[in-house]
């Protein structure tokens, strides 16, 4: 896009802000999409609890983001390269008189709020069927404050965060800050809460497959805002991000189904949905700097590897109920590291990936960034979850789990078959 006059710049700013607001709405829709995706895969007597954890994340994180979270993630550095200064109630974006809203600033703040919300919601899949709602809300509030907000500063604050500005890690839309972050926290909570009663392979099947497919469709639809919106502009980078967000999950669906056919003899609709999500996760950090060809290859690899990775919980003995680790942690790692091999990344005008620059430097940076977030999130999530479990209790009793978390915790049933 070429600008000739000041009016051109102003018009472009308005168009970009409009796109950012639309993209924010698309990303916010992804959290109900997570609720549907997860809700269909749990037992019928747990569907309300599962979906409420996503809606609870929208509530608590939305308030905390406006209250102080935006400042911690994007404010003036309080601790250089590590943490921003709280911006109480987005006051810096409301003008000196407190009543003159900044269009571009508020559009960006709203867009980034939806990332914080969905990151927390993703964690909930690891502890399906057995968590107290009140304890989940406390965990969400503490974790988003001490883990997500600082990590967002490291990764998304391009001029100040140490992962972005010092290491020059490319994480366009959240492979580290969202997916590795959530996957590591999910693993920690799964270990804290322990296994479900009767945990074994095939212990429970999805109670509502169409609900899960609807959730996957909403996620894929919203993900175009997630990835293309992260450019915060209407330009070629947004366009390549959009195309790659189509190509990678499409290929990942094929990759997952091929593994299912070879391993189990039948390709399943749940496998197709899971494969698409695995591809979406993997392309998230790399959607801006991969050619469509390498996006398709990435999708095939991510779909196949994640299909194999979801079975690790049975071999290693942790109960990640809905495969947050196998899809989000593993998929996030694949996509983040893939950039070091095949991304057309540049630092100081020079290509830094192995394919385009013949250099291992980008891969090293990507690995340091990815595993730093993984370790930080896992350790703090485990500590927060452990304290909650030892104080107010995080897990419901075995008896309540068998009776059904929906009726015990919420006093509701997902499906009423009574006739009048």
C-alpha positions in Angstrom: 0.0 0.0 0.0 1.5 3.4 -1.1 0.7 6.6 0.8 0.8 10.0 -0.8 -0.8 12.4 1.6 -1.5 12.8 5.3 -5.2 11.9 4.6 -4.0 8.6 3.1 -2.2 7.7 6.3 -5.2 8.6 8.4 -7.5 6.5 6.2 -5.1 3.6 6.4 -5.0 3.9 10.2 -8.8 3.7 10.3 -9.0 0.7 8.0 -6.3 -1.1 10.0 -8.1 -0.4 13.3 -11.4 -1.6 11.8 -9.7 -4.8 10.7 -8.2 -5.2 14.2 -11.7 -4.8 15.8 -13.2 -7.4 13.4 -10.3 -9.8 14.1 -10.7 -9.3 17.8 -14.4 -10.4 17.5 -13.3 -13.4 15.5 -10.8 -14.4 18.2 -13.3 -13.9 21.0 -15.6 -16.3 19.2 -12.9 -18.9 19.5 -13.4 -19.3 23.2 -17.0 -20.4 22.9 -15.5 -22.6 20.1 -13.2 -24.1 22.7 -16.2 -24.7 24.9 -18.0 -26.6 22.2 -14.9 -28.5 21.1 -14.1 -29.6 24.6 -17.7 -30.0 25.7 -18.5 -32.6 23.0 -15.6 -34.7 24.0 -16.3 -35.2 27.7 -19.0 -37.3 29.4 -22.6 -36.1 29.1 -22.6 -35.5 32.9 -19.6 -33.1 32.6 -20.5 -31.0 29.6 -21.8 -28.0 31.6 -18.7 -28.0 33.8 -16.4 -28.2 30.8 -18.1 -25.3 28.9 -18.4 -23.2 32.0 -14.6 -23.2 32.4 -14.2 -21.5 29.1 -17.0 -19.0 29.9 -15.4 -18.4 33.3 -12.1 -17.6 31.6 -13.9 -15.0 29.5 -15.3 -13.4 32.6 -12.3 -13.3 34.9 -9.6 -12.6 32.3 -11.7 -10.0 30.6 -12.0 -8.0 33.8 -8.3 -8.4 34.8 -7.1 -7.4 31.4 -9.0 -4.1 31.5 -8.1 -3.6 35.2 -4.3 -4.0 34.9 -3.3 -6.8 32.5 -2.9 -4.7 29.4 -0.3 -2.6 31.2 1.6 -5.5 32.5 1.9 -6.9 28.9 2.3 -3.8 26.8 2.9 -0.9 29.2 6.0 1.1 29.8 8.6 -1.3 31.2 8.5 -1.7 35.0 11.2 -4.3 34.8 13.2 -3.8 31.6 12.6 -6.6 29.0 10.5 -8.5 31.6 7.3 -6.7 32.7 5.2 -3.6 32.0 3.6 -1.1 34.3 0.0 -1.7 35.3 -2.3 0.5 33.2 -5.3 0.8 35.5 -8.6 0.5 33.6 -6.7 1.4 30.3 -6.4 4.9 31.5 -3.5 5.7 29.2 -5.8 4.9 26.2 -8.5 7.3 27.3 -6.6 10.5 26.8 -5.5 13.1 29.3 -9.1 14.0 30.1 -10.0 10.4 30.7 -12.8 10.6 28.1 -11.1 10.7 24.7 -10.6 7.2 23.5 -7.6 6.3 21.4 -8.9 4.3 18.4 -5.8 2.3 17.5 -4.6 1.8 21.0 -8.0 0.5 22.2 -8.4 -1.7 19.2 -5.0 -3.3 19.9 -5.8 -3.7 23.6 -9.1 -5.4 22.7 -7.5 -7.7 20.3 -4.8 -8.8 22.7 -7.4 -9.3 25.4 -8.9 -12.1 23.4 -5.5 -13.9 23.3 -5.3 -13.9 27.1 -8.8 -15.2 27.4 -8.4 -18.2 25.0 -5.0 -19.1 26.4 -6.6 -19.7 29.9 -9.6 -21.5 28.3 -7.3 -24.0 26.5 -5.8 -25.2 29.8 -9.1 -26.4 31.1 -9.2 -29.4 28.7 -6.4 -31.1 30.7 -8.5 -31.3 33.8 -11.9 -32.2 32.4 -14.4 -34.2 34.6 -12.8 -33.5 37.9 -12.2 -29.8 38.8 -14.1 -27.4 41.1 -15.3 -24.4 39.3 -14.4 -21.9 42.0 -10.9 -23.3 42.3 -10.6 -23.0 38.5 -11.5 -19.4 38.6 -8.9 -18.7 41.3 -6.3 -20.5 39.3 -7.2 -18.6 36.2 -6.9 -15.3 37.9 -3.5 -16.0 39.5 -2.0 -17.8 36.5 -3.0 -15.2 34.0 -1.5 -12.5 36.2 1.9 -14.1 37.1 2.4 -16.2 33.9 0.4 -15.0 30.9 0.8 -11.3 31.3 4.6 -11.4 31.7 5.0 -13.9 28.9 2.9 -11.7 26.6 5.3 -8.9 27.4 8.3 -11.1 26.5 6.8 -12.4 23.3 4.3 -9.8 21.9 5.9 -6.6 23.1 8.2 -6.4 20.1 10.3 -3.4 21.2 10.7 -4.4 24.8 10.2 -8.1 25.5 13.4 -10.1 25.9 12.2 -13.0 23.7 11.1 -10.7 20.9 13.6 -7.8 21.0 16.7 -9.6 22.4 16.5 -13.1 21.0 14.6 -12.0 17.9 12.3 -15.0 18.2 9.5 -15.1 15.6 6.2 -15.9 17.2 3.8 -14.1 15.1 0.5 -15.0 16.8 1.4 -17.1 19.9 3.0 -20.4 19.4 5.0 -19.8 22.7 2.8 -17.3 24.5 -0.5 -19.1 23.8 0.0 -22.8 22.9 3.2 -23.8 24.6 2.2 -21.7 27.6 -1.2 -23.3 27.9 0.1 -26.8 27.1 2.7 -26.7 29.8 0.2 -25.3 32.4 -2.3 -28.1 31.4 0.4 -30.7 32.0 1.2 -29.3 35.4 -2.5 -29.2 36.5 -3.1 -32.8 35.2 -0.3 -33.9 37.5 -1.6 -31.9 40.5 -5.2 -33.1 40.2 -4.2 -36.7 39.3 -6.0 -39.3 37.2 -9.7 -39.7 36.7 -11.4 -42.7 38.2 -10.7 -45.7 36.0 -8.2 -43.9 33.8 -7.2 -46.0 30.9 -7.2 -45.9 27.1 -10.8 -45.9 25.8 -12.2 -45.1 29.2 -14.8 -42.7 27.8 -15.9 -41.7 24.4 -17.0 -38.3 23.2 -20.7 -37.9 24.2 -21.6 -35.5 21.4 -19.4 -35.6 18.3 -21.4 -32.9 16.3 -20.8 -30.5 19.2 -17.0 -31.1 18.9 -17.1 -30.6 15.1 -19.0 -27.3 15.6 -16.4 -26.2 18.0 -13.6 -27.1 15.6 -15.4 -25.1 12.8 -15.7 -22.1 15.1 -12.1 -22.3 16.0 -10.9 -22.5 12.4 -13.2 -19.6 11.5 -11.9 -17.5 14.3 -8.3 -18.4 13.7 -8.2 -16.3 10.6 -8.6 -13.3 12.9 -6.1 -14.8 15.3 -3.3 -15.1 12.7 -4.1 -12.6 10.0 -5.2 -10.1 12.6 -1.8 -10.2 14.3 -0.4 -8.1 11.6 -2.6 -5.3 12.8 -2.8 -4.0 9.2 -4.4 -4.8 5.9 -1.3 -5.8 3.8 0.5 -8.7 2.2 1.7 -10.2 5.5 -1.9 -10.4 6.7 -2.8 -12.1 3.4 0.0 -14.7 3.6 -1.0 -15.4 7.2 -4.6 -16.0 6.1 -3.6 -18.3 3.3 -1.3 -20.3 5.5 -4.1 -20.6 8.1 -6.1 -22.3 5.4 -3.3 -24.5 4.1 -1.6 -25.9 7.2 -4.7 -27.2 9.1 -6.1 -28.6 5.9 -2.9 -30.6 5.5 -2.8 -31.5 9.2 -6.2 -33.0 9.0 -4.9 -35.3 6.3 -1.8 -36.1 8.3 -3.8 -37.0 11.4 -6.3 -39.2 9.5 -3.6 -41.1 7.7 -2.0 -42.0 11.1 -5.5 -43.0 12.4 -6.1 -45.2 9.4 -2.7 -46.9 9.8 -2.9 -47.3 13.6 -6.6 -47.9 14.2 -8.0 -49.0 10.9 -10.5 -46.2 10.7 -10.3 -42.4 10.2 -12.6 -40.6 12.6 -14.4 -37.3 12.7 -12.8 -36.5 16.1 -9.5 -37.2 14.4 -10.3 -34.8 11.6 -11.3 -32.1 14.1 -8.2 -32.7 16.2 -5.9 -32.7 13.2 -7.3 -29.4 12.0 -6.6 -27.8 15.5 -3.1 -29.3 15.6 -2.4 -27.7 12.2 -3.8 -24.4 13.4 -1.6 -24.5 16.5 1.5 -25.3 14.5 1.0 -22.6 11.9 0.3 -19.9 14.5 3.9 -18.8 15.2 5.0 -19.2 11.6 2.1 -18.0 9.5 3.8 -14.7 8.5 7.2 -16.2 7.3 6.5 -19.5 5.6 5.7 -20.0 1.9 2.4 -21.9 1.4 4.4 -24.9 0.4 6.2 -25.1 3.7 2.9 -24.4 5.5 1.4 -27.5 3.9 4.5 -29.6 4.8 4.3 -28.2 8.4 0.6 -29.2 8.6 1.3 -32.7 7.4 4.1 -33.1 10.0 2.1 -31.5 12.8 -1.0 -33.6 12.1 0.9 -36.9 12.1 3.1 -36.1 15.1 0.3 -34.8 17.3 -1.8 -37.9 16.4 1.0 -40.0 17.8 1.7 -37.7 20.7 -1.8 -37.8 22.2 -1.1 -41.5 23.2 1.9 -40.5 25.3 -0.3 -39.8 28.3 -1.1 -43.5 28.6 2.6 -44.5 28.4 3.8 -41.8 30.7 0.8 -42.1 33.1 -0.6 -38.5 33.2 -4.3 -37.9 32.6 -4.5 -35.0 30.1 -8.2 -35.5 29.5 -8.6 -33.7 26.2 -5.0 -33.8 24.8 -4.0 -30.3 25.6 -0.4 -31.5 25.9 -0.5 -33.6 22.7 -2.0 -30.9 20.5 -1.1 -27.5 22.0 2.3 -28.2 23.7 3.6 -30.5 21.0 2.0 -28.6 18.1 3.3 -25.3 19.5 6.8 -26.7 19.8 6.7 -28.0 16.2 5.5 -24.8 14.7 7.9 -22.6 16.7 11.0 -24.7 15.9 9.9 -25.1 12.2 10.7 -21.5 11.7 14.4 -22.1 12.4 14.5 -24.5 9.5 12.2 -23.1 6.9 11.1 -19.6 7.8 12.2 -16.6 5.6 13.2 -14.7 8.8 15.6 -11.8 8.8 17.6 -10.2 11.6 19.5 -7.0 10.7 18.7 -7.6 7.0 20.1 -11.1 6.9 18.2 -14.4 6.5 18.7 -16.5 9.7 17.0 -19.8 9.1 18.7 -22.9 7.9 17.0 -23.1 4.5 17.3 -19.5 3.5 20.4 -18.3 5.4 22.3 -21.5 6.0 22.3 -20.5 9.7 21.4 -22.3 12.9 21.0 -19.0 14.8 17.2 -18.7 14.3 16.6 -22.3 15.4 18.6 -21.7 18.6 16.7 -18.6 19.4 13.4 -20.3 18.7 14.4 -23.2 21.0 15.5 -20.9 23.9 12.2 -18.9 23.6 10.0 -22.0 23.5 11.6 -23.9 26.3 11.9 -20.8 28.5 8.1 -20.3 28.3 7.5 -24.1 28.8 9.5 -24.3 32.0 8.3 -21.0 33.4 4.6 -21.9 32.8 4.9 -25.5 34.0 6.7 -24.6 37.3 4.3 -21.7 38.2 1.2 -23.5 37.2 2.2 -26.5 39.2 2.9 -24.3 42.3 -0.4 -22.4 41.9 -2.4 -25.6 41.4 -0.7 -27.3 44.3 -1.4 -24.5 46.7 -5.1 -24.4 45.7 -5.3 -28.1 46.1 -3.8 -28.0 49.6 -6.0 -25.1 50.7 -9.4 -24.8 49.2 -9.2 -28.0 47.2 -9.0 -28.2 43.4 -10.3 -31.6 42.6 -13.8 -32.9 43.4 -14.0 -36.2 45.3 -14.1 -39.6 43.5 -17.7 -40.0 44.5 -18.7 -36.7 43.1 -16.8 -37.4 39.9 -18.8 -40.6 39.4 -22.0 -38.9 40.2 -21.3 -36.2 37.7 -19.6 -32.9 38.1 -22.4 -31.0 36.5 -25.0 -31.8 39.1 -22.6 -31.6 42.0 -20.9 -28.3 41.1 -23.5 -26.5 39.1 -26.8 -28.2 40.0 -27.6 -28.6 36.3 -27.8 -31.2 33.6 -26.6 -30.8 30.1 -29.5 -32.8 28.7 -33.0 -33.2 30.2 -34.9 -36.2 28.9 -37.9 -35.8 31.2 -41.3 -35.5 29.6 -44.2 -33.4 30.9 
